[in-house]
Amino acid sequence: MYLDFLVKIPEAAGKITYRKRDDSCYVYYEYDRIYDPTRKFTNVKRAMIGKQSKADHLMMQPNQNYLKFFPEV
């Protein structure tokens, strides 16, 4: 469930990714990477932290995960 206000998208270098679905763009935060030596592959752990605003691409509508990873805001 999204919160009813907009916040600035965090500036965490290399940790923020975007995924487009239909007409919306969702913001994901990468919180962990686990290397699997048998498969020689890195598993990336990401959580969706909000939905990008259509009016201003630097702002987003956060969800509960945003408050979990960025409690200082």
SULTA-V946642 format. One record per helix or strand of 2 or more residues. SS is the DSSP state (h for helix, s for strand). FROM is the first residue (numbers start at 1). TO is the last residue. If there is no record, write none. Layout:
ss,from,to
SS,FROM,TO
SS,FROM,TO
//
This chain:
ss,from,to
s,2,8
s,16,21
s,24,36
s,41,52
s,59,63
h,64,69
//
